[in-house]
Amino acid sequence: MFAVTNIDDLVLLAVFFGQTGRNRAAAARVVAGQFLGFAAILAVSVLGALGAGLLPESAIRYLGLLPLALGLKAAWALWRGGDDEPAPAAGLWQVAAVTFANGGDNIGVYVPVFAVAGVGGMTGYIVVFLIGTAVWCALGWFLAGHPVVAKVLSRWGHLVLPVVLVGIGLVILFS
């Protein structure tokens, strides 16, 4: 789930790291910004999941409509030829802001999953997602140094996102 909802972040991280000129201090700001932005995504997702606990249990499955709608929206944008994002500057706050702003699909998927996972499951997801964020930063650094790989990922990675979001939405709806 982490990998699929963050494919676009991997491409953005490669762009951010590419802007650092391989400067380690600048790269550390990118990493810090990624963690800050992703922590905000997790905080909103946890709050949303806890709020979902106020809903009757029979209504929670309808939260699957969120990732379903996001997946259909992403597929529509793909079909229409949209989804072009400018490359922002690679400072801590810029990376954090872009990561958070780019996290709508993450929140839409994480809230219903967290809502059905309970506190223990949610904690497990958060730990795995934070480890995933570290891995993503390392991969972004790697990709920034290998433009051929970054080009392939940026060309095809966006095709996977709508399919998986629709799949996650359907699983939540029908489980």
C-alpha positions in Angstrom: 0.0 0.0 0.0 2.8 2.4 0.8 4.7 1.8 -2.4 1.6 2.2 -4.6 0.4 5.4 -2.9 3.9 6.9 -3.0 5.1 6.1 -6.6 4.6 9.8 -7.5 6.6 10.8 -4.4 9.5 8.6 -5.5 9.6 10.6 -8.8 9.4 13.9 -6.9 12.2 12.8 -4.5 14.4 12.0 -7.5 13.7 15.5 -8.8 14.4 17.1 -5.4 17.6 15.2 -5.0 18.5 16.1 -8.6 18.2 19.7 -7.6 20.6 19.3 -4.7 23.6 18.8 -7.1 24.5 15.8 -4.9 25.2 18.1 -2.0 24.7 16.1 1.3 23.5 19.1 3.4 20.8 19.9 0.7 20.0 16.2 0.5 19.5 16.1 4.3 17.0 18.9 3.9 15.1 16.9 1.3 15.0 13.9 3.6 13.8 16.0 6.6 11.2 17.6 4.4 9.9 14.3 3.1 9.6 13.0 6.7 7.9 16.2 7.9 5.4 16.1 5.0 4.7 12.4 5.4 4.3 12.8 9.2 1.6 15.4 8.5 -0.1 12.9 6.1 0.0 10.2 8.8 -1.4 12.6 11.4 -4.3 13.6 9.2 -4.9 10.0 8.4 -4.9 8.9 12.0 -7.3 11.7 13.0 -9.5 10.8 10.1 -9.5 7.1 11.1 -10.3 8.0 14.7 -13.1 10.2 13.5 -14.3 7.3 11.4 -14.6 5.3 14.6 -17.6 7.5 15.4 -19.4 6.1 12.4 -21.5 3.0 12.7 -19.5 -0.1 11.8 -21.7 -0.8 8.8 -20.8 2.7 7.3 -17.0 2.2 7.6 -16.8 0.1 4.5 -18.2 3.0 2.4 -14.9 4.8 3.2 -13.6 2.7 0.3 -15.3 5.2 -1.9 -12.5 7.6 -1.2 -9.6 5.6 -2.8 -12.1 4.4 -5.5 -12.9 8.0 -6.4 -9.2 9.0 -6.2 -8.3 6.1 -8.5 -11.0 7.0 -11.0 -9.9 10.7 -10.8 -6.3 9.7 -11.5 -7.4 7.4 -14.4 -9.5 10.3 -15.8 -6.6 12.7 -15.5 -4.3 10.1 -17.2 -6.8 9.6 -20.0 -7.2 13.3 -20.5 -3.4 13.8 -20.6 -3.2 15.8 -17.4 -1.2 15.3 -14.2 1.8 17.4 -15.2 3.5 18.8 -12.1 6.2 21.5 -12.0 9.5 20.7 -10.3 9.6 22.7 -7.1 12.7 23.9 -5.2 14.4 21.4 -2.9 14.3 23.2 0.5 13.0 21.5 3.7 9.6 23.4 3.8 9.1 23.1 0.0 9.6 19.4 0.1 7.4 19.0 3.2 4.7 21.2 1.5 4.8 19.3 -1.8 4.8 15.9 0.0 1.8 16.9 2.0 -0.1 18.5 -0.9 0.7 15.4 -3.0 -0.7 13.2 -0.3 -4.4 13.4 -1.0 -4.4 9.9 -2.4 -2.4 8.6 0.6 -4.9 10.1 3.1 -7.9 8.8 1.0 -6.4 5.3 1.2 -5.0 5.4 4.7 -8.1 6.7 6.6 -10.3 3.7 5.7 -7.5 1.2 6.2 -6.5 2.7 9.5 -10.2 2.8 10.6 -10.6 -0.9 10.2 -7.1 -1.8 11.4 -7.6 -0.6 15.0 -4.9 1.0 17.2 -2.4 -1.9 17.0 -2.7 -2.3 13.3 -2.5 1.4 12.7 0.7 1.5 14.8 2.1 -1.3 12.7 1.2 0.5 9.4 2.8 3.8 10.7 6.1 2.0 11.6 6.2 0.3 8.2 5.3 3.5 6.4 8.1 5.4 8.2 10.6 2.7 7.3 9.2 2.9 3.7 9.8 6.7 3.7 13.5 6.1 4.6 13.7 3.5 1.8 12.0 5.9 -0.6 14.5 8.6 0.3 17.4 6.2 -0.5 15.8 5.2 -3.8 15.1 8.8 -4.7 18.8 9.6 -4.1 19.7 6.6 -6.3 17.3 7.6 -9.0 18.6 11.2 -9.1 22.0 9.8 -10.0 20.5 7.5 -12.7 18.4 9.6 -15.2 17.5 6.6 -17.3 15.8 4.8 -14.4 14.1 8.1 -13.3 12.8 8.6 -16.9 11.3 5.1 -17.0 9.7 5.4 -13.6 8.2 8.8 -14.4 6.8 7.5 -17.6 5.1 4.3 -16.4 4.7 4.7 -12.6 1.6 6.8 -12.9 -0.2 4.0 -14.7 -0.1 1.7 -11.7 -1.6 4.3 -9.2 -5.2 4.5 -10.6 -5.5 0.7 -10.9 -4.3 0.0 -7.4 -6.4 2.8 -5.9 -9.5 1.5 -7.5 -8.6 -2.0 -6.3 -8.0 -0.9 -2.7 -11.4 1.0 -2.8 -13.2 -2.1 -4.1 -11.6 -4.3 -1.5 -12.6 -1.9 1.3 -16.1 -1.6 -0.1 -16.7 -5.3 -0.4 -14.8 -6.7 2.7 
